[in-house]
Protein backbone atom coordinates (compact mmCIF):
# COMPACT_ATOMS: atom_id res chain seq x y z
CA UNK A 1 0.00 0.00 0.00
CA UNK A 2 2.71 2.50 1.00
CA UNK A 3 4.90 1.62 -1.97
CA UNK A 4 2.09 2.33 -4.46
CA UNK A 5 1.52 5.78 -2.96
CA UNK A 6 5.24 6.53 -3.12
CA UNK A 7 5.45 5.26 -6.70
CA UNK A 8 2.50 7.46 -7.71
CA UNK A 9 4.16 10.49 -6.13
CA UNK A 10 7.44 9.77 -7.90
CA UNK A 11 5.68 9.44 -11.27
CA UNK A 12 3.57 12.58 -10.86
CA UNK A 13 5.14 15.37 -12.94
CA UNK A 14 2.39 18.00 -12.66
CA UNK A 15 4.33 20.01 -10.08
CA UNK A 16 7.42 20.07 -12.29
CA UNK A 17 5.33 21.28 -15.22
CA UNK A 18 3.86 24.10 -13.13
CA UNK A 19 7.35 25.15 -12.06
CA UNK A 20 8.52 25.15 -15.69
CA UNK A 21 5.60 27.36 -16.71
CA UNK A 22 6.38 29.68 -13.81
CA UNK A 23 10.02 29.98 -14.89
CA UNK A 24 8.99 30.69 -18.48
CA UNK A 25 6.57 33.39 -17.31
CA UNK A 26 9.30 34.96 -15.17
CA UNK A 27 11.74 34.97 -18.09
CA UNK A 28 9.19 36.59 -20.41
CA UNK A 29 8.42 39.21 -17.75
CA UNK A 30 12.08 40.10 -17.30
CA UNK A 31 12.56 40.40 -21.08
CA UNK A 32 9.44 42.58 -21.40
CA UNK A 33 10.54 44.88 -18.56
CA UNK A 34 13.99 45.26 -20.13
CA UNK A 35 12.56 46.06 -23.57
CA UNK A 36 10.02 48.53 -22.21
CA UNK A 37 12.63 50.27 -20.09
CA UNK A 38 14.91 50.71 -23.09
CA UNK A 39 12.04 51.89 -25.26
CA UNK A 40 10.92 54.30 -22.54
CA UNK A 41 14.35 55.93 -22.41
CA UNK A 42 14.37 56.30 -26.20
CA UNK A 43 10.90 57.85 -26.16
CA UNK A 44 11.91 60.25 -23.41
CA UNK A 45 14.89 61.41 -25.46
CA UNK A 46 12.76 61.82 -28.57
CA UNK A 47 10.05 63.84 -26.80
CA UNK A 48 12.64 66.03 -25.08
CA UNK A 49 14.19 66.81 -28.47
CA UNK A 50 10.80 67.59 -30.01
CA UNK A 51 9.87 69.78 -27.05
CA UNK A 52 13.12 71.70 -27.36
CA UNK A 53 12.61 72.26 -31.09
CA UNK A 54 9.05 73.47 -30.49
CA UNK A 55 10.24 75.86 -27.77
CA UNK A 56 12.85 77.26 -30.20
CA UNK A 57 10.23 77.68 -32.94
CA UNK A 58 7.78 79.48 -30.63
CA UNK A 59 10.40 81.85 -29.18
CA UNK A 60 11.61 83.02 -32.61
C-alpha positions as CSV (number, residue, x, y, z in Angstrom):
1,X,0.0,0.0,0.0
2,X,2.7,2.5,1.0
3,X,4.9,1.6,-2.0
4,X,2.1,2.3,-4.5
5,X,1.5,5.8,-3.0
6,X,5.2,6.5,-3.1
7,X,5.4,5.3,-6.7
8,X,2.5,7.5,-7.7
9,X,4.2,10.5,-6.1
10,X,7.4,9.8,-7.9
11,X,5.7,9.4,-11.3
12,X,3.6,12.6,-10.9
13,X,5.1,15.4,-12.9
14,X,2.4,18.0,-12.7
15,X,4.3,20.0,-10.1
16,X,7.4,20.1,-12.3
17,X,5.3,21.3,-15.2
18,X,3.9,24.1,-13.1
19,X,7.3,25.2,-12.1
20,X,8.5,25.2,-15.7
21,X,5.6,27.4,-16.7
22,X,6.4,29.7,-13.8
23,X,10.0,30.0,-14.9
24,X,9.0,30.7,-18.5
25,X,6.6,33.4,-17.3
26,X,9.3,35.0,-15.2
27,X,11.7,35.0,-18.1
28,X,9.2,36.6,-20.4
29,X,8.4,39.2,-17.7
30,X,12.1,40.1,-17.3
31,X,12.6,40.4,-21.1
32,X,9.4,42.6,-21.4
33,X,10.5,44.9,-18.6
34,X,14.0,45.3,-20.1
35,X,12.6,46.1,-23.6
36,X,10.0,48.5,-22.2
37,X,12.6,50.3,-20.1
38,X,14.9,50.7,-23.1
39,X,12.0,51.9,-25.3
40,X,10.9,54.3,-22.5
41,X,14.4,55.9,-22.4
42,X,14.4,56.3,-26.2
43,X,10.9,57.8,-26.2
44,X,11.9,60.3,-23.4
45,X,14.9,61.4,-25.5
46,X,12.8,61.8,-28.6
47,X,10.1,63.8,-26.8
48,X,12.6,66.0,-25.1
49,X,14.2,66.8,-28.5
50,X,10.8,67.6,-30.0
51,X,9.9,69.8,-27.1
52,X,13.1,71.7,-27.4
53,X,12.6,72.3,-31.1
54,X,9.1,73.5,-30.5
55,X,10.2,75.9,-27.8
56,X,12.9,77.3,-30.2
57,X,10.2,77.7,-32.9
58,X,7.8,79.5,-30.6
59,X,10.4,81.9,-29.2
60,X,11.6,83.0,-32.6
